[in-house]
Amino acid sequence: MQSYLDKTYHVAIYLRLSREDGDFSSLGEKKESNSIANQRKLIEDFLKTHPEIVSHQEFCDDGYTGTNFERPDFQRMLNQVRQGAINCIIVKDLSRFGRDYIDSGRYIEKIFPALGVRFIAINDNYDSAMTQQAGNEIILPFKNLINDSYSRDISIKVRSNLDIKRRNGEFVGTHVMYGYLRSESNKNQLVVDKAVAPVIQNIFSMKIDGYSPAQIADQLNEDGVPSPAEYKRLCGDKYRSAFQKSVHPLWSAMAVYRILKNEVYTGTLVQGKSSSPNYKVKTRTPKDPSEWVRVEDAHEAIISAANFDLVQRLMLDDTRSPAGKQAVHLFSGKIFCEDCNGPMTRKVQKSCGRDYVYFMCSSNMRRGQCFSHTVKEQDVYDAVLAVIQTQVALALDFERALKKLDGESWERRELQKIQRKITRQQEIIKYNVKMKLNIYEDFKSEVITMDEYTIFKEDCDKKIQEAKDAIARLQGNRNQVKSGLTEQQSWLAQFREYKNIKTLTRRVIVHFVDKIGISANREIHVVLNNADQFQAISDFLDERQMNPAGRKATARKKEVG
């Protein structure tokens, strides 16, 4: 029988290092015993004492986990093995080869012997060619199992540590989002990137003014503003996004859309949006938004929470730009038919060299259903302006009344009330989730029928969704009230700039108007955004008998014929 010393070997030196497998110290430095240089030196010293090895190649996966074998240089090495260029593989120890118990054993005990490959793990004193080494076949699986268990324990510790950091408001992502940088003194703290913060503020401002994401992207490209990917490249970052299509990418509607939807710009850190099942599966799956980790005031905001909420509402509106125009028309996405709840369509007719603009019910215009509800745009304009002027006057009256209460804060009281309501809705969600589990158990135990289970479950789901919607609305109200406190002024102070308002702009409309309804007899009903807050202030002043006379409930809803 031919001795392994009588055969010549073409060797693959395999080196691997990974942060995920605990190959770094607590300070993030490479452990010297496992460093790539140390592995290479150990193997080279080993080769000097084995004359049967005539040539060698090096394969190195630096920064790749050992919990799977989808590593670039490992796969390249396997290709060389299959081509017959390599018939021996040497590693420092079994943990450098891999930490997956099943796959490591399959390669070492089945695949390599079938391919005629000698496998050597120096520190584990394992050499597949030395059959006289007693107990190798028994000890090898146990060593692989220990390496697998070590990797699992490290994974559990890493996940736990990352979760604690997320809940403490520390940023643990790999890449920092556009508009922020890592703090030089604390890598887990985000700080505003002053160079591009005005770009983000401009994007939100343009959206409020009626521009679509595509129009905003076109304007940014026209102004020569580097896109987020291009900005990172210019700053020396090698990061490439899956969305990137070219070497010097331009702004796109999707890039603008992602910025407009990103809550991080309000100072709220949202993390833990996806996860992998375990340490052996690297594919990440999205998590339900209720499971995301949200920490408010984790870093400095670029956009106020109130403006962010306003933009989120605007993005739900059905808005389209008129032909040949930049922004949407004044009342786009705000004006509806009160009978069918369909949007009113804006029409322009020319007569005697003049434009006559009016709105009519889209259902009636397209399908002949409902009523036309035709109303002149100027009538809508006048009605809305009158309602806003009334609300501004009321706000200023309220502000003067509140100032007489010797520093008593309506804002702080309102925030406490809103938080109690949010807590109540959260309790409703928790209760109905528990009820769903109980009725499922009743169904499995045949206490209730399938039809009964379906009815009960749908009822619970409906209550959960209603509570979630209520929480979203309450959080929006809270953000509006908090914006005043953040700026160290009364919430009502925001209305001062509109004290002498004489004309309407798109920005005024989106700030003030929630909805404009047109009835069959052409009455114009204007519903304002801040109705809840105005009613709360009115009730607050009523308790102290300081409500401005004759104007108590006018902020909730105004109707103009």
C-alpha positions as CSV (number, residue, x, y, z in Angstrom):
1,M,0.0,0.0,0.0
2,Q,1.4,3.4,-1.0
3,S,2.4,5.6,2.0
4,Y,1.3,9.2,2.0
5,L,5.1,10.0,2.1
6,D,5.5,8.4,-1.3
7,K,2.9,10.7,-2.9
8,T,3.4,14.3,-4.0
9,Y,0.8,16.9,-2.9
10,H,-0.3,20.2,-4.4
11,V,-1.6,22.0,-1.4
12,A,-4.3,24.7,-0.8
13,I,-3.6,26.8,2.3
14,Y,-7.0,27.9,3.6
15,L,-7.2,30.9,5.9
16,R,-10.4,32.4,7.4
17,L,-11.4,35.1,9.9
18,S,-14.8,36.5,11.0
19,R,-16.1,39.0,13.5
20,E,-19.4,37.0,13.7
21,D,-17.6,33.9,15.0
22,G,-16.0,35.7,17.9
23,D,-12.6,36.0,16.2
24,F,-12.2,39.6,17.5
25,S,-11.6,41.0,20.9
26,S,-14.2,43.1,22.8
27,L,-12.5,46.2,21.4
28,G,-13.1,45.0,17.8
29,E,-9.4,44.0,17.3
30,K,-8.3,40.8,15.7
31,K,-7.3,38.1,18.2
32,E,-3.7,37.5,17.6
33,S,-4.0,33.7,17.8
34,N,-6.6,33.7,14.9
35,S,-5.2,36.6,12.8
36,I,-4.6,35.8,9.1
37,A,-0.9,36.5,9.5
38,N,-0.7,34.0,12.4
39,Q,-2.5,31.3,10.5
40,R,-0.3,31.8,7.5
41,K,3.0,31.6,9.6
42,L,1.8,28.5,11.4
43,I,1.0,26.7,8.1
44,E,4.2,27.8,6.4
45,D,6.3,26.4,9.3
46,F,4.3,23.1,9.0
47,L,5.1,22.9,5.2
48,K,8.8,23.2,5.9
49,T,8.8,19.8,7.7
50,H,6.8,18.0,4.9
51,P,8.9,17.3,1.8
52,E,6.0,15.5,0.1
53,I,4.4,18.8,-0.5
54,V,5.8,20.2,-3.7
55,S,3.6,23.3,-4.4
56,H,0.9,25.3,-2.7
57,Q,-1.7,28.0,-3.3
58,E,-3.3,30.4,-0.7
59,F,-7.0,30.9,-0.3
60,C,-8.2,33.5,2.2
61,D,-11.7,34.5,3.3
62,D,-11.1,37.5,5.6
63,G,-14.4,38.7,7.1
64,Y,-16.5,35.7,6.3
65,T,-18.5,33.6,8.7
66,G,-17.7,29.9,9.3
67,T,-21.3,29.0,9.8
68,N,-21.8,28.3,6.1
69,F,-19.5,27.5,3.1
70,E,-20.8,30.2,0.7
71,R,-17.4,32.0,0.9
72,P,-15.8,33.2,-2.3
73,D,-12.3,31.8,-1.8
74,F,-13.5,28.6,-0.4
75,Q,-15.6,28.0,-3.5
76,R,-12.7,29.0,-5.7
77,M,-10.6,26.4,-3.8
78,L,-13.2,23.7,-4.4
79,N,-13.2,24.5,-8.2
80,Q,-9.4,23.9,-8.1
81,V,-10.0,20.6,-6.3
82,R,-12.5,19.4,-8.8
83,Q,-10.1,20.3,-11.7
84,G,-7.4,18.1,-10.1
85,A,-5.1,21.0,-9.4
86,I,-5.2,20.5,-5.6
87,N,-5.2,17.2,-3.7
88,C,-4.5,18.5,-0.2
89,I,-6.0,21.2,2.1
90,I,-4.3,22.6,5.2
91,V,-5.9,24.8,7.8
92,K,-4.7,26.1,11.2
93,D,-7.6,24.2,13.0
94,L,-11.1,22.9,12.3
95,S,-12.7,26.2,13.4
96,R,-10.9,28.0,10.6
97,F,-12.3,25.5,8.1
98,G,-15.9,25.9,9.3
99,R,-18.2,26.1,12.3
100,D,-21.2,24.2,10.9
101,Y,-21.2,20.7,12.4
102,I,-23.1,19.0,9.6
103,D,-21.4,20.6,6.6
104,S,-17.9,20.4,8.1
105,G,-18.3,16.7,8.7
106,R,-19.8,16.1,5.2
107,Y,-16.8,17.8,3.5
108,I,-14.1,16.1,5.7
109,E,-15.6,12.6,5.9
110,K,-17.4,12.3,2.5
111,I,-16.6,14.9,-0.1
112,F,-12.8,15.1,0.3
113,P,-12.2,11.4,0.6
114,A,-14.3,10.8,-2.5
115,L,-12.2,13.4,-4.4
116,G,-9.0,11.9,-3.1
117,V,-8.1,15.1,-1.1
118,R,-5.9,14.9,2.0
119,F,-7.2,17.2,4.8
120,I,-5.0,18.5,7.6
121,A,-6.0,20.6,10.7
122,I,-2.6,21.3,12.3
123,N,-3.6,22.4,15.9
124,D,-6.3,19.7,16.1
125,N,-3.6,17.1,15.2
126,Y,-5.8,15.8,12.4
127,D,-4.5,14.4,9.2
128,S,-6.8,12.3,7.0
129,A,-3.8,10.5,5.5
130,M,-2.6,9.2,8.8
131,T,-5.0,6.3,9.3
132,Q,-2.9,5.0,12.2
133,Q,-4.0,8.0,14.4
134,A,-6.3,6.2,16.8
135,G,-9.6,7.8,17.7
136,N,-9.6,10.4,14.9
137,E,-12.9,9.1,13.5
138,I,-14.5,9.4,16.9
139,I,-13.0,12.7,18.1
140,L,-13.5,14.7,14.8
141,P,-17.3,14.9,15.0
142,F,-17.1,16.0,18.6
143,K,-14.6,18.8,17.7
144,N,-16.9,20.0,14.9
145,L,-19.9,19.9,17.2
146,I,-18.0,22.0,19.8
147,N,-17.1,24.6,17.1
148,D,-20.7,24.7,15.9
149,S,-21.9,25.2,19.5
150,Y,-19.4,28.0,20.1
151,S,-20.6,29.8,17.0
152,R,-24.2,29.4,18.2
153,D,-23.3,30.8,21.6
154,I,-21.5,33.8,20.0
155,S,-24.5,34.5,17.8
156,I,-26.9,34.5,20.7
157,K,-24.6,36.9,22.6
158,V,-24.2,39.2,19.6
159,R,-28.0,39.3,18.9
160,S,-28.7,40.1,22.6
161,N,-26.1,42.8,22.7
162,L,-27.4,44.4,19.5
163,D,-31.0,44.3,20.8
164,I,-29.9,46.1,24.0
165,K,-28.1,48.8,21.9
166,R,-31.2,49.3,19.7
167,R,-33.4,49.7,22.7
168,N,-31.0,52.2,24.2
169,G,-31.2,54.3,21.0
170,E,-27.7,53.4,19.7
171,F,-27.2,53.0,16.0
172,V,-26.0,49.5,15.1
173,G,-26.4,49.6,11.3
174,T,-23.6,48.9,8.9
175,H,-24.2,52.0,6.7
176,V,-25.3,55.4,8.0
177,M,-28.3,56.9,6.1
178,Y,-27.9,60.0,3.9
179,G,-28.0,63.1,6.1
180,Y,-26.2,61.7,9.1
181,L,-22.6,60.7,10.1
182,R,-21.2,58.6,12.9
183,S,-20.1,60.7,15.9
184,E,-16.3,60.8,16.1
185,S,-16.4,60.1,19.8
186,N,-19.2,57.4,19.7
187,K,-19.7,55.2,16.6
188,N,-23.2,54.3,17.8
189,Q,-24.4,57.9,17.9
190,L,-25.6,59.7,14.8
191,V,-24.9,63.4,14.2
192,V,-26.3,65.6,11.4
193,D,-24.2,65.9,8.3
194,K,-24.4,69.7,7.9
195,A,-23.4,69.5,4.2
196,V,-26.5,67.7,3.1
197,A,-29.1,68.5,5.8
198,P,-30.4,71.5,3.8
199,V,-31.0,69.1,0.8
200,I,-33.2,66.9,2.9
201,Q,-35.1,70.0,4.3
202,N,-35.5,71.2,0.7
203,I,-37.0,67.8,-0.3
204,F,-39.6,68.0,2.4
205,S,-40.3,71.6,1.6
206,M,-40.8,70.9,-2.1
207,K,-43.2,68.0,-1.2
208,I,-45.3,70.3,1.0
209,D,-45.4,72.8,-1.9
210,G,-47.0,70.2,-4.1
211,Y,-44.1,68.6,-6.0
212,S,-44.1,64.9,-6.7
213,P,-41.0,62.7,-5.9
214,A,-40.2,62.5,-9.6
215,Q,-40.4,66.3,-10.0
216,I,-38.2,66.8,-6.9
217,A,-35.6,64.4,-8.3
218,D,-35.6,66.2,-11.6
219,Q,-35.1,69.6,-9.9
220,L,-32.2,68.2,-7.7
221,N,-30.5,66.8,-10.8
222,E,-31.0,70.1,-12.7
223,D,-29.4,71.9,-9.7
224,G,-26.4,69.6,-9.8
225,V,-27.0,68.2,-6.3
226,P,-25.2,64.8,-5.9
227,S,-27.5,61.9,-5.2
228,P,-27.0,59.9,-1.9
229,A,-24.9,57.2,-3.7
230,E,-22.8,59.7,-5.5
231,Y,-22.3,61.8,-2.4
232,K,-21.0,58.7,-0.5
233,R,-18.6,58.0,-3.4
234,L,-17.4,61.6,-3.4
235,C,-16.8,61.2,0.4
236,G,-14.6,58.1,-0.3
237,D,-17.3,55.5,0.8
238,K,-17.2,52.3,-1.3
239,Y,-20.8,51.5,-0.4
240,R,-22.9,50.4,-3.4
241,S,-26.7,50.1,-3.2
242,A,-28.7,47.3,-4.9
243,F,-30.8,50.2,-6.4
244,Q,-27.7,51.8,-8.0
245,K,-27.8,51.5,-11.8
246,S,-24.7,53.5,-12.9
247,V,-21.2,54.6,-11.8
248,H,-22.4,58.2,-11.2
249,P,-26.1,57.7,-10.2
250,L,-28.5,60.6,-10.4
251,W,-31.5,61.3,-8.1
252,S,-34.5,59.2,-8.8
253,A,-38.1,59.3,-7.7
254,M,-37.5,56.2,-5.5
255,A,-34.5,57.8,-3.8
256,V,-36.7,60.9,-2.9
257,Y,-39.6,58.7,-1.8
258,R,-37.3,56.7,0.6
259,I,-36.1,60.0,2.1
260,L,-39.7,61.3,2.5
261,K,-40.7,58.0,4.3
262,N,-37.7,57.8,6.6
263,E,-38.6,58.6,10.2
264,V,-35.0,58.9,11.2
265,Y,-35.0,62.5,10.0
266,T,-37.3,63.4,12.9
267,G,-34.7,62.2,15.5
268,T,-36.4,58.9,15.9
269,L,-34.2,55.8,15.4
270,V,-36.1,52.9,13.9
271,Q,-34.1,49.6,13.8
272,G,-34.7,45.9,13.8
273,K,-36.9,45.9,10.7
274,S,-35.7,42.5,9.6
275,S,-34.0,39.4,11.0
276,S,-32.7,36.0,10.1
277,P,-34.1,32.8,11.7
278,N,-30.8,31.7,13.2
279,Y,-27.0,32.0,12.9
280,K,-26.8,29.4,10.1
281,V,-29.4,31.2,7.8
282,K,-28.1,34.6,6.5
283,T,-31.3,35.4,4.5
284,R,-33.1,38.2,6.3
285,T,-36.9,38.4,6.4
286,P,-38.9,41.6,7.1
287,K,-40.6,41.9,10.5
288,D,-44.0,43.4,11.3
289,P,-43.8,47.1,12.0
290,S,-45.1,46.5,15.5
291,E,-41.9,44.6,16.2
292,W,-39.6,47.4,15.1
293,V,-37.5,49.1,17.8
294,R,-38.4,52.8,17.8
295,V,-36.5,55.2,20.1
296,E,-37.5,58.9,19.9
297,D,-35.0,61.7,20.4
298,A,-32.1,59.4,19.8
299,H,-30.3,62.0,17.8
300,E,-30.7,65.6,16.4
301,A,-33.7,66.0,14.0
302,I,-33.4,67.4,10.5
303,I,-37.2,67.6,10.0
304,S,-39.8,68.4,12.7
305,A,-42.1,65.6,13.6
306,A,-45.1,67.7,12.7
307,N,-43.8,68.4,9.1
308,F,-42.9,64.7,8.7
309,D,-46.5,63.7,9.7
310,L,-47.8,66.3,7.3
311,V,-45.8,64.9,4.4
312,Q,-47.0,61.3,5.2
313,R,-50.6,62.5,4.9
314,L,-49.8,64.3,1.7
315,M,-48.3,61.1,0.2
316,L,-51.6,59.3,0.8
317,D,-53.5,62.0,-1.2
318,D,-54.4,61.4,-4.8
319,T,-52.4,64.2,-6.4
320,R,-51.5,64.8,-10.0
321,S,-49.7,67.7,-11.6
322,P,-51.6,69.6,-14.3
323,A,-50.2,69.3,-17.8
324,G,-47.2,71.6,-18.4
325,K,-47.1,72.6,-14.8
326,Q,-44.5,71.9,-12.0
327,A,-46.6,71.5,-8.9
328,V,-50.1,70.2,-8.2
329,H,-53.0,72.7,-8.2
330,L,-54.0,74.5,-5.0
331,F,-56.7,72.0,-3.8
332,S,-55.3,68.8,-5.2
333,G,-56.1,65.8,-3.1
334,K,-58.2,67.9,-0.7
335,I,-61.6,68.4,-2.4
336,F,-64.2,65.7,-2.5
337,C,-67.9,65.0,-3.3
338,E,-69.8,64.7,-0.1
339,D,-72.4,62.2,-1.6
340,C,-70.1,59.6,-3.2
341,N,-66.8,60.5,-1.4
342,G,-65.1,60.6,-4.8
343,P,-62.6,63.3,-5.7
344,M,-63.7,66.4,-7.5
345,T,-62.1,66.9,-10.9
346,R,-60.7,70.3,-11.8
347,K,-61.8,71.5,-15.3
348,V,-60.7,74.5,-17.3
349,Q,-62.8,76.0,-20.1
350,K,-61.8,78.9,-22.3
351,S,-64.3,81.5,-23.3
352,C,-63.7,84.9,-24.9
353,G,-60.0,84.6,-24.1
354,R,-60.6,83.9,-20.4
355,D,-60.1,80.7,-18.4
356,Y,-63.1,79.5,-16.4
357,V,-62.1,77.0,-13.7
358,Y,-64.5,74.8,-11.8
359,F,-64.8,71.5,-10.0
360,M,-67.2,68.7,-10.7
361,C,-67.7,65.2,-9.3
362,S,-65.5,62.7,-11.0
363,S,-68.1,59.9,-10.7
364,N,-70.6,62.0,-12.5
365,M,-68.2,63.1,-15.2
366,R,-66.8,59.6,-16.0
367,R,-69.7,57.2,-15.3
368,G,-72.8,59.5,-15.1
369,Q,-73.3,58.5,-11.5
370,C,-73.9,60.8,-8.5
371,F,-74.6,64.5,-9.2
372,S,-72.3,67.0,-10.9
373,H,-71.8,69.2,-7.8
374,T,-70.3,71.8,-10.1
375,V,-68.7,74.7,-8.2
376,K,-66.4,77.5,-9.3
377,E,-62.8,77.4,-8.1
378,Q,-63.0,81.0,-7.0
379,D,-65.9,80.2,-4.7
380,V,-63.9,77.4,-3.1
381,Y,-60.9,79.7,-2.8
382,D,-63.0,82.4,-1.1
383,A,-64.6,80.0,1.3
384,V,-61.4,78.3,2.3
385,L,-59.6,81.7,2.8
386,A,-62.5,82.9,5.0
387,V,-62.3,79.7,7.2
388,I,-58.6,79.9,7.6
389,Q,-58.7,83.6,8.5
390,T,-61.3,82.7,11.2
391,Q,-59.2,79.9,12.6
392,V,-56.1,82.2,12.7
393,A,-58.0,84.9,14.6
394,L,-59.3,82.2,17.0
395,A,-55.8,80.9,17.5
396,L,-54.5,84.3,18.4
397,D,-57.4,84.9,20.8
398,F,-56.7,81.5,22.4
399,E,-53.0,82.4,22.8
400,R,-53.8,85.7,24.5
401,A,-56.2,83.8,26.9
402,L,-53.6,81.1,27.7
403,K,-51.0,83.7,28.5
404,K,-53.2,85.1,31.4
405,L,-53.1,81.7,33.2
406,D,-49.8,82.5,34.9
407,G,-47.6,80.0,33.1
408,E,-50.1,77.1,33.2
409,S,-49.2,74.9,30.3
410,W,-51.9,73.6,28.0
411,E,-49.3,71.8,25.9
412,R,-48.0,69.7,28.8
413,R,-51.5,68.9,30.0
414,E,-52.5,67.9,26.4
415,L,-49.4,65.7,25.9
416,Q,-50.3,63.8,29.1
417,K,-53.9,63.4,27.9
418,I,-52.8,62.2,24.5
419,Q,-50.3,59.7,26.1
420,R,-53.2,58.3,28.3
421,K,-55.2,57.8,25.2
422,I,-52.3,56.0,23.4
423,T,-51.8,53.8,26.4
424,R,-55.5,52.9,26.4
425,Q,-55.3,51.9,22.7
426,Q,-52.2,49.8,23.3
427,E,-54.1,48.0,26.0
428,I,-57.0,47.3,23.6
429,I,-54.5,45.8,21.1
430,K,-52.9,43.7,23.8
431,Y,-56.3,42.5,25.0
432,N,-57.5,41.5,21.5
433,V,-54.3,39.7,20.6
434,K,-54.8,37.7,23.8
435,M,-58.4,37.1,22.8
436,K,-57.4,35.8,19.4
437,L,-55.1,33.2,21.1
438,N,-57.9,32.2,23.4
439,I,-60.5,31.7,20.7
440,Y,-58.0,29.7,18.6
441,E,-57.5,27.4,21.6
442,D,-61.3,27.1,21.9
443,F,-61.5,26.2,18.2
444,K,-58.8,23.6,18.5
445,S,-60.6,22.1,21.5
446,E,-63.9,22.1,19.5
447,V,-65.5,24.5,22.0
448,I,-66.5,26.7,19.1
449,T,-67.1,26.0,15.4
450,M,-65.1,27.2,12.4
451,D,-67.7,29.8,11.5
452,E,-67.8,31.2,15.1
453,Y,-64.0,31.2,15.2
454,T,-63.9,33.2,11.9
455,I,-66.4,35.8,13.2
456,F,-64.6,36.2,16.5
457,K,-61.2,36.5,14.9
458,E,-62.4,39.1,12.3
459,D,-63.9,41.1,15.2
460,C,-60.6,41.1,17.1
461,D,-58.7,42.0,13.9
462,K,-61.0,44.9,13.3
463,K,-60.6,46.2,16.9
464,I,-56.8,45.9,16.6
465,Q,-56.7,47.8,13.4
466,E,-58.9,50.5,14.7
467,A,-56.7,50.9,17.8
468,K,-53.6,51.1,15.5
469,D,-55.2,53.8,13.4
470,A,-56.2,55.7,16.6
471,I,-52.6,55.5,17.9
472,A,-51.3,56.8,14.6
473,R,-53.7,59.7,14.7
474,L,-52.9,60.4,18.4
475,Q,-49.1,60.3,17.7
476,G,-49.6,62.8,14.9
477,N,-51.5,65.1,17.4
478,R,-48.7,64.6,19.9
479,N,-46.0,65.5,17.4
480,Q,-47.9,68.7,16.5
481,V,-48.1,69.8,20.1
482,K,-44.6,68.8,20.9
483,S,-43.2,70.9,18.1
484,G,-44.2,74.0,20.0
485,L,-42.5,72.9,23.2
486,T,-39.4,71.8,21.2
487,E,-39.1,75.4,19.8
488,Q,-39.8,76.8,23.3
489,Q,-42.9,78.6,22.3
490,S,-46.6,78.1,22.5
491,W,-48.1,75.7,20.0
492,L,-50.4,78.5,19.0
493,A,-47.5,80.7,18.1
494,Q,-47.2,79.0,14.7
495,F,-50.4,80.8,13.6
496,R,-48.9,84.3,14.1
497,E,-47.2,84.3,10.7
498,Y,-50.7,84.0,9.1
499,K,-52.1,86.9,11.1
500,N,-52.7,89.1,8.1
501,I,-53.2,86.3,5.5
502,K,-54.8,87.6,2.3
503,T,-54.0,84.8,-0.3
504,L,-53.8,81.1,-0.4
505,T,-50.8,79.0,-1.4
506,R,-50.3,75.2,-1.6
507,R,-48.3,75.3,1.7
508,V,-51.1,77.2,3.5
509,I,-53.7,74.6,2.2
510,V,-51.8,71.5,3.4
511,H,-51.0,73.1,6.8
512,F,-54.6,74.1,7.5
513,V,-57.0,72.0,5.5
514,D,-57.8,68.4,6.1
515,K,-60.7,68.1,3.6
516,I,-63.0,70.2,1.5
517,G,-66.5,68.7,0.9
518,I,-68.9,69.8,-1.9
519,S,-72.6,68.9,-1.3
520,A,-75.3,68.4,-3.9
521,N,-76.6,72.0,-3.4
522,R,-73.0,73.3,-3.9
523,E,-72.3,74.1,-0.2
524,I,-68.6,74.1,0.6
525,H,-67.7,72.4,3.9
526,V,-64.1,73.0,5.1
527,V,-62.7,70.6,7.7
528,L,-59.5,71.9,9.3
529,N,-56.4,69.9,10.4
530,N,-56.1,71.1,14.0
531,A,-59.7,70.6,15.0
532,D,-58.8,68.2,17.9
533,Q,-56.3,70.6,19.4
534,F,-58.6,73.6,19.1
535,Q,-61.4,71.7,20.8
536,A,-59.0,70.7,23.6
537,I,-57.9,74.3,24.1
538,S,-61.5,75.4,24.1
539,D,-62.4,72.8,26.8
540,F,-59.3,73.8,28.8
541,L,-60.3,77.5,28.8
542,D,-63.9,76.6,29.5
543,E,-62.8,74.9,32.7
544,R,-61.2,78.2,33.7
545,Q,-64.0,80.3,32.3
546,M,-61.6,82.1,30.0
547,N,-62.9,81.0,26.6
548,P,-63.0,83.9,24.1
549,A,-66.7,84.7,23.9
550,G,-68.8,83.7,21.0
551,R,-66.2,81.6,19.2
552,K,-65.9,78.4,21.2
553,A,-66.5,75.6,18.7
554,T,-65.8,77.2,15.4
555,A,-62.5,75.5,14.8
556,R,-63.9,72.0,14.6
557,K,-65.8,72.5,11.3
558,K,-66.7,75.5,9.2
559,E,-69.5,75.4,6.6
560,V,-69.7,78.1,4.0
561,G,-72.7,78.2,1.6
